Structure formats: C-alpha cells, structure tokens
Amino acid sequence: MSKIKVYELAKELGKTSKELMEFLAEKNIEVKSHMSALEDEDTEMLRKAFGKKKEEGPKKKNIVHVFRPQNLRDSKPGNRQGRSQGNRPAQGQQERSQGSRPVQNQAERPQGNRPAQGQAERPQGSRPVQNQAERPQGNRPAQGQQERSQGGRPSFGQADRQRQSRPVRPSGDRRDDRREEKREDRREPGDRNRGRGTGRPSGDRRDDRREDRRDQGGRFGDNKDRQQRRGQSIPAPALEGQKPQRNKNKGKDDYKKKDYRNDDEDRMPKGRKQKQEQKPQMQKPQHKEQKQEETIKSIVIPEVLTIQELADKMKVVPSAIVKKLFMQGKIVTVNQEVDYETAEEIALEFDILCEKEEVVDVIEELLKEDEEDEKKMKKRPPVVCVMGHVDHGKTSLLDAIRHTNVIDREAGGITQHIGAYVAEVNGEKITFLDTPGHEAFTAMRMRGANSTDIAILVVAADDGVMPQTVEAINHAKAAGIEIVVAVNKIDKPSANIDRVKQELAEYELIPEDWGGSTVFVPVSAKTGEGLEDLMEMLILTAEMLELKANPNRRARGLVIEAQLDKGKGSVATVLVQKGTLRVGDPIAAGSAYGKVRAMMDDKGRRVKEAGPSMPVEILGLNDVPNAGEVFVGCKNEKEARNFAETFISQSKVKLLEETKSKLSLDDLFTQIQEGNLKELGIVVKADVQGSVEAIKQSLLKLSNDEVVVKIIHGGVGAINESDVSLASASNAIIIGFNVRPDATAKETAEREGVDIRLYRVIYNAIEDVEAAMKGMLDPVFEEKVLGHAEVRQTFKASGVGTIAGAYVLDGTFERDCQTRIMRDGIVIYDGKLASLKRFKDDVKEVRAGYECGFVFENYNDIKEGDQVESFKMVEIPR
Ligand SMILES: Nc1nc2c(ncn2[C@@H]2O[C@H](COP(=O)(O)OP(=O)(O)OP(=O)(O)O)[C@@H](O)[C@H]2O)c(=O)[nH]1
C-alpha cells in the first residue's frame, strides 16, 4: 500500500492538513508539507489521535453563514457587530483559522487542490466509502457549510434573510461548541484569549484579512482600502485570500475552477432546499474544510456587458451592484455598460473572480492556413509598394516606372485609387502596388505593407525626412518588410542626398556605403535618372528574400481595390499571393462571393489565369468586397457562399460590438460630468472602398479630448435609405464622396433631419468635419423651387386673416413650405405658409391642377392675380 499523504489523511479525518501537521510537530515528527507522505506508524497515531473526534463532528454542524456584503454595508456598525458576534461565530472562526495563521501556512495548504482531490479520491476509498454514503442528500450541515462557503455570494442572501429572521440561538450554541473545540485544537494560548468570549471583534478579523490581502496586493488591496475607508467590513471569508493564488496559478488551476463551478451549480440549489427542510441534521466534519474552500466563485464575462448582465452572471440582484457603485460615488443604471476591468472590480467586491470570455475570431479561424510544403514552392516576383511623405514624388516615381501619367486624372491632386501593375526588368517581374500619397491613406499603406515584400521609401532630396516618412518607416518595420530608399528629386539644385542619409540613419536605415545594410538609390522621377538602378536593386533585394509560393493550389490573395461598375457589376482588383486563380474558379472575398467570370491583367488584357504576385481585375463577385480583404479560392460555389455568409454574420457581430461604447465607466462619468464628452457619429459612403477607408482614417484622427469621432458605418455606393436611418438612429451625419443620395434616401434624410454632405475632394470633407468639430459648421443651403400658384380669389375670415383661394399652376405646395408672393414681377412677401387647405381640410400637399386655400404667416395683403412661388431651402452638396 502506498503511503498516505498528509492532506489525504486530513481529509479522511475531517481535519485540516495544518492541524495534522501541528500535531505532528508537537510530537517532533517532521513533515514538510501537506503533500508529504506519512509513515505508517504516524498515520496510525494520527488516526488514533483524531479518529475519535470524528464522533464529535456532529456538534460542529450548522455553520450556515451566508452574508450579503451589500446588506452589511448598509447595516449599522452596532448591528453588524452584534450579528457578527452572535450569529456568525462560524465566520469568525473560519477567518481565524485561516486569516490569523501565518500566510505561509495558507500557502502550504494548497487550497485549490483540495476539493478536486477530495472528489477524485473519495471513491477510491482512502476514506471509507460509507462516509460518502452516510452523507445523505439531506445532510444539512454539509450543505450549510457549502452555503457558508458561498458566503460572499449575495445570491444566497435569501437563505441569509431566512436565517436572520428566525431565532438562531441554537445554532449559535452549537457553533460555540465547535469554536471551543477548534480553539483547543489549533490556537496558541494568546490567540485563544483573544478569541474567547463574544468571539473575535470584527475589526480583528478585518485586520487579518487585510494582512492577507496586502500580501496579495493589487486589486484586493484597493478593494480593501475602499471598504476600510468607508468603515465597512465585508467579512469576506478567509478564502478571499486564496484568490490571488488562483490568479497566479491561472491555467494551472483551470480545471479546479471548473470543479468549483460545477460543484456550485450542481449542489447549491439542493443545499439551499435541504437547509430549510432538514436543519437539525448533523454535519460530517470531514467535509468542512473542503467546503470552506469552495467559497470562490468564478464567472466568465465578455469584454463589455451591462450591469444587468453582470448581475445575472454573479447571481445577485442588479440593485445590489448599483448600490455598491453608488456607495463608491458612481451612479449607474442597470442597462449601463461596463468594461471588463470595471466588471471585474465590481465582482471582486462580491468575492467573485472574473475570467474574460475568449472571443474566437471566426473569420480568422476561417482564413487560417496550414504551413506549406517548401518543396512545392516556386520563385515568385516581389510585390513592391511606394511609401513616403506627401509630394515627395511617390506617384511620379510609380508613374515614371509605368510610363503613364496618372497625376492629371486625380481629383484634388491626391492618388485616390489603388491599383497595381507589373513591370519587367531584364526578364524579371516586379509587381508594384499603387499606394496613395496622402496621410489619409495610412490604413491602406499598412495593408500595402502587409501585402508587400519590399517598400520603396521615397524621400525628396530637397525636403528630407518628414513626419509621414517616419510613419512609413514604422509601418514597414512593423510589417517586417524590406525597405529600399529612393532619394528622389536629385535633379533639383537644392537636393542634398547626404542629409537624407543622415536623417534616415536616426531611424536605423543606414546606407551600405556607410557600413549599414539599407539600399539607397538616388533617383529623379522627373528625369528618369537612377530608375534603372532602383529596379535592379529591387530585383536584388527580392533575390535575397527568396520569395516563393506554391502556384499549384487553390488561389489565395488580397483584394487591392473593388468597386461597383454599372455595366460589369462588382469589379475587384486582387493580388494573387498563393496558388493560381483561373476563370471559372469559385472564390469568396469577405462578404462577397462568386465565380470568376472574367479576368484582366494590369494592362487591361483578358487573361485565363493568374499566378502568385500577379494583380488582376476580376468580375463575377456578387458584392463589392472591402479593400484589404483576403480572397480565397473555394472548392465550389456553395463553399464560397458559406464563407461569405459566415463573414457577413461575423462582421455584424463585430460591428455591433464596435458600435458599443468603448469608453470605460470611469471615463464616461468624468467626461459627462465635466460636460465635455461629445461624440460625432459619421456614416461614410464613397464610390470606391479605398476612399471609404481613406476618409475613415482621416476623420478618426480628428478625434480630440472633447469630441470623439466615431465612424458608424462605411460603404461603397450611393447613399441609401438604410444609411440615412442608421445615421438618424445614431444622430450621425453622412459624408458622401463621389456619390449621391438616392431619391428615398434624400427624402428620408429631409424628413428625419439627417445631415448629408457630399464631396468630391477628400480634403474638403476633412476640413469641414474639422470645422464642424471646432464650432459646428453651418450648412450651406440653396433654394429649391417647388411650384407656382396663382391667387384667384381672396376671402377675409375673422381670427384667420385673409385666405387666398389659389390654383396651383405647376409643381406642388407643401404645408410649412417657404413662399414668395410676387405682384407684377416684384416680390412683395417672403415667408412661410401658415396654412394650406383644400376646401375646409388642412392638407399636406397640393399638386398642380388643384385649387387650394393659402394663409400666409403674418401677411394679409393678398390680391387677386398675385403669383405665389413655393420653395424649400436644401443643402447644397460641396
Ligand atoms: N524636380 C522634380 N520634381 C519632382 C520629382 N518627382 C516628383 N516631383 C514633383 O513633386 C510633386 C509631387 O509629386 P507626386 O508624385 O504627386 O508626389 P506624391 O508623393 O505622390 O504626392 P501625394 O500623392 O500628394 O502624396 C509634383 O509636382 C511632381 O512633379 C523629381 O524627381 N524631380
């Protein structure tokens, strides 16, 4: 037979390991820890010494202590004292047994281990099986223990209330017995004195606990302090001290946590019931210690949740949380959202541990790929992007390489659309991604960096390193891509290549001729000087990188750009990164899917297939995918559709989460209280995804301490009704770039008062929003004539004024519209229509060919033959 360990014997005897160890220490038998194996004779001795006490066990029953910290908080100190001394000796005892003991003792006793082991080993018979059996379902004390162990959980406050409302004396007596006994067993004489009589004052208990907590530091200390400050004692069981241990051993103890949880869930309801029904039953002492350790409850909560949801998880009434926070000076409602950290803090106050819900990114899972077999890989061309500060010549350089002129076609002088093209140097191909030049395109650059192998960092020789140069360096470094520096504009007299080299050296880009490893190529996009060198350097760098991909597999790559074409439908420029994409292949890209109907290369030629590093324009997707999205070749169209559907549903979830306020409770409060939190919601619609991203990024950057810019939605295509309703619901404005609202959207926007702003140049959009944030920009309105009418008769009505009986010649007249009365071509009145009637009824609108009655606001001098014009002020698109 293998030797029994201290903790096993302790469990068998219903004692703590500590007790046994103390006993052994008195007998000069050395045991190192609760895990130490005992000699047979020692085991015998211990069994003899402690065995008989088993009979006394029943006396120790009835330690039913449930407490509601939130109630205690409210209770007067006197009351609390009274209660803690009278009704809660078990609590005191429990705390004494752990709290006043040196901390290392706690450590010695692996609290996390015990319940699990207990459960695991019980059936194997280290403890007589009948013990288990003996413990009837209604073994009240055990359940009572359990409830007590859950003391921190207000969910069982019911039981507590019941306890408090009925006489508790008898149980108190019993507890006294137990206390005496325990004292005999465990306490030092000094301690005994301290604990004698009415029990230990709660203050002491707190001290003990504080000591424990201090040891554990962090949150616990904070909580404690808070409680102390308010002079409140949340008599958290001594087990509270275990929390940090559990935290520290996170992962290792995970299975134990599960045990706890299962235990809680499985047994608590029973326990509650049994407690009420079978109170007089006695407790088996051997369960006691074990149960004490089940005090800790752990809940799994998401990143953001409402107080109500948190309360549900904690199994407390939400008002308890609200109250607790109120006591801390935070006013919250049950529907208010709190972030994980705040929720964790709240839960800790209730002695509940929190674990963050692991969010599985389904999309990421979907896109996961296994490592490829090296043998199947073949050399592929490098994908190069151009980065650098505004006006340093990125477009010109790309253009010089491509020998086409794209600059002239740009609105506002910014490269707005991303494309890609392949250049050939000495038979070697290089794929260039056309990256835009404005800061607005940061996001794309980042994507560019992710999709590229080499970045050409363009630095104007006459300007040197500028902020966006640094930004570009950082992006490239973060993406781990090779940087080749093109020192541009060397044709300029003010060009200073060495200065550029020097400045870049500060960013760890040291030229080869200075002993570094960065390739610097002086070029002039204007004269074409150095371009060949640059291309050669790119080929050399690519060779060093040994770029490879397997062309014989299903294609996979990135969407570089996508837009909706009236004739062709969804047109997406994709960069194949792996495999070969063929016409007819079913593919999915983000929310879009379909079969490749046709493919065009960068020169507009139809192609049948595209291998690694090749950019192609594809037709056939059912929707416009987002730029930067990964596209995957699928087995069949069904698989592609499934992929897209999963993507859509997941994106919705994500969008919802993102739309949820990210502000923490604290922030929200301080900000709101100071009255300086304003949120500017924006819906962005544009003709191409690239612009959406660009506008989004630039607008987000406008956020400052006072106003937070929040992009509620961004998409490609005309502004539609759903955009307007979204903006209306979120009190947002809509920014349209190169798009217009459709008729229903216009109407809805007018009806709901949604501000739609249309732009053709990104700068203007950014400028406007910036201005709006500074002083709320006034919209520019334009008059829109609705219709004309002729006054045919006038009537005088008392209390109303003059009614003009008129005939609508063209257009319409709407209620509340602006009007202008003209007599002989001269405007004699300009104002609002006070009432619009058909016969005796007020109407909303009267159309051409109908007669109606007008009453003008504060104007009665109407004559037959007057011409009335109705118009509306509409906002003019910028
Ligand atoms: N002298 C000279 N001028 C150049 C050279 N390269 C570009 N430029 C000029 O510099 C200006 C900016 O060039 P772009 O190519 O538009 O610069 P960019 O970095 O693409 O600018 P954004 O797209 O606005 O970020 C243009 O007026 C070009 O004509 C060069 O090598 N020499």
The ligand as an SDF file (V2000), in Angstrom:
LIG
                    3D

 32 34  0  0  0  0  0  0  0  0999 V2000
   12.0430   68.2340  -59.7910 N   0  0  0  0  0  0  0  0  0  0  0  0
   11.4170   67.1250  -59.5090 C   0  0  0  0  0  0  0  0  0  0  0  0
   10.1290   67.1650  -59.1680 N   0  0  0  0  0  0  0  0  0  0  0  0
    9.5070   66.0320  -58.8680 C   0  0  0  0  0  0  0  0  0  0  0  0
   10.1680   64.8060  -58.9110 C   0  0  0  0  0  0  0  0  0  0  0  0
    9.2900   63.8620  -58.5380 N   0  0  0  0  0  0  0  0  0  0  0  0
    8.1340   64.4570  -58.3150 C   0  0  0  0  0  0  0  0  0  0  0  0
    8.2410   65.7680  -58.4890 N   0  0  0  0  0  0  0  0  0  0  0  0
    7.1940   66.7540  -58.3040 C   0  0  0  0  0  0  0  0  0  0  0  0
    6.7910   66.7590  -56.9790 O   0  0  0  0  0  0  0  0  0  0  0  0
    5.3880   66.9810  -56.8870 C   0  0  0  0  0  0  0  0  0  0  0  0
    4.7440   65.8910  -56.0950 C   0  0  0  0  0  0  0  0  0  0  0  0
    4.8780   64.6800  -56.7570 O   0  0  0  0  0  0  0  0  0  0  0  0
    3.8600   63.4950  -56.5850 P   0  0  0  0  0  0  0  0  0  0  0  0
    4.3640   62.3700  -57.3690 O   0  0  0  0  0  0  0  0  0  0  0  0
    2.4830   63.9470  -56.7860 O   0  0  0  0  0  0  0  0  0  0  0  0
    4.1030   63.2340  -55.0780 O   0  0  0  0  0  0  0  0  0  0  0  0
    3.3330   62.2210  -54.1790 P   0  0  0  0  0  0  0  0  0  0  0  0
    4.2710   61.8420  -53.1070 O   0  0  0  0  0  0  0  0  0  0  0  0
    2.7600   61.1300  -54.9880 O   0  0  0  0  0  0  0  0  0  0  0  0
    2.2020   63.1450  -53.6200 O   0  0  0  0  0  0  0  0  0  0  0  0
    0.8110   62.7490  -52.9660 P   0  0  0  0  0  0  0  0  0  0  0  0
    0.1670   61.7740  -53.9060 O   0  0  0  0  0  0  0  0  0  0  0  0
    0.0870   64.0420  -52.8690 O   0  0  0  0  0  0  0  0  0  0  0  0
    1.1430   62.1710  -51.6600 O   0  0  0  0  0  0  0  0  0  0  0  0
    4.8900   67.0660  -58.3080 C   0  0  0  0  0  0  0  0  0  0  0  0
    4.7470   68.3910  -58.6520 O   0  0  0  0  0  0  0  0  0  0  0  0
    5.9860   66.4270  -59.1230 C   0  0  0  0  0  0  0  0  0  0  0  0
    6.0760   66.9880  -60.4050 O   0  0  0  0  0  0  0  0  0  0  0  0
   11.5400   64.7830  -59.2700 C   0  0  0  0  0  0  0  0  0  0  0  0
   12.2220   63.7600  -59.3180 O   0  0  0  0  0  0  0  0  0  0  0  0
   12.1010   65.9760  -59.5550 N   0  0  0  0  0  0  0  0  0  0  0  0
  1  2  1  0
  2  3  2  0
  2 32  1  0
  3  4  1  0
  4  5  2  0
  4  8  1  0
  5  6  1  0
  5 30  1  0
  6  7  2  0
  7  8  1  0
  8  9  1  0
  9 10  1  0
  9 28  1  0
 10 11  1  0
 11 12  1  0
 11 26  1  0
 12 13  1  0
 13 14  1  0
 14 15  2  0
 14 16  1  0
 14 17  1  0
 17 18  1  0
 18 19  2  0
 18 20  1  0
 18 21  1  0
 21 22  1  0
 22 23  2  0
 22 24  1  0
 22 25  1  0
 26 27  1  0
 26 28  1  0
 28 29  1  0
 30 31  2  0
 30 32  1  0
M  END
$$$$
